[in-house]
Amino acid sequence: MSPLTFEIAGLEKVLEQAFLATDFTKDPKAVLAELYAFSKKYKDWVELLSVRRSEFADKVAFDEIRRRCNEAAQRMDDGIELLENNEEVRTAFIWANLGMLIQAAQYKGILAQIIGRIASNTST
């Protein structure tokens, strides 16, 4: 039995704080499209879990995991809709990702590089 993992080939950008912070200010529609695509692939993956149910001895645990995955998928969609329809939520999301990006960059000692990237992405 292989492990249950969700691969996101082609949609890695949605997990990058720089993309979520800087690209959202430049092209919100493109970022939203990436987020919706990520969510759809996740929901498709959750749907495929039903096929694998017979592989697991503990059906109750498997059903609970699948239920939680469905809840996560719904929360993703709800969050993306908020980002799409509420400018204050979108601004807070951008600032949160920017803050996490700067904190990670400072920890890694590459803060100047990240600030340069942010400046070049937001100056156009």
N, C-alpha and C positions, 0 to 999 in steps of 0.2 A: 504494500500500500504506500503510495507516495504522499508526501505531506500536502496539506491544503494551503496553497499560497496564492496570492493575487498578484500577478505580474502586470506591469503597466507599460509595456513596450510602446514607445512612441509618445507617451504622455508624461514623461519624467519631469517636464517643466513645472507641472502643477505642484510639485513638492519642493520647488526652489523658492526660497524667500525673496531672492532678488527679482525673480519673475513676478511674484505676487505683489511685491511692493512697487517696483518701478514700472513694469509693463502695464499694470492696472491704471496708472495715471496717464499713460500714453494711448493705450488702445483697450479700453474696458471690454468692448465687444469680443475681441480676440481672446482675452483672458477668460471671460465668461464661457466662450465656446470651448476652450480647453477644459474648464472645470466641468461643464456639462458632459463632455466626452469622457472624462475620467469617471464621473458618476455613472454614466451609462455602462461603461465597461465593467465597473464594479458590480452593478446590478445584474448584468449578464453572467458574471462569474458566480454570484450568489445563486442565480437560477440553476446553474450547472451543478451546484452542490447536491441538488435533489437526486441527480443521477448516481452520485457516489454514496448515498445513504447506506446502501446494502453492504458497503465495505467496512462499516463500523459496527463493533459489537454493542456499544452503548448508544442505542437509538435516541434515548431521552436526552443525553448530553449533546448528541449531534443535532437534534431538533432545536435545542436551546441555542447552540452556536449559530445555526441558520437563522433563528428568530432574531438574535442580536445583530447579525449581519444585515438583515432586512431593516431593522431599526436604524442602523448606522447609515444605510443607503437613503432612508427617508430624511434623516438629519442632514445629510449632504445636500440633498435636493432643496430642503427648506433653507439651508444656509446660502446656497447659490442664488435662490430666488430673492433672499434678503439683500445680498450683494448687488443683484441686478436692479432692484426696485427702490432701494433706500440709500441715498447718497451719504447720509451720516454713518450708516453701518459700513459702507464701502470705504469711507475715509478712515474709520477706526481700524478696519481690516488692513488697510495699506500701512497705517502707522504701526500697528502691531507687528506686521511682518518686517517692516523697516527696523523696528527696535530689536527684534530677534536677530536679524541679519547683522546689525552693527555689533550686538553683543557677541555673536559667534565670531565675527571678524576680529574683534578686539582680543578675544580669547586665543585665536589662532595667530595673532600678530600680523594680520593682513588688512587692518582697518583702512589704511591709506588707499590701498588698491580698491576696496569696496566703495569708498567715498568717491573715488574717481569714476568708477563704473556708474554709480547712482547719478552723479553730476552729468555724465555724458548721456545717460538715458532720459533725463528729465529736462535737458536744456533745449531740446528740439520742439 
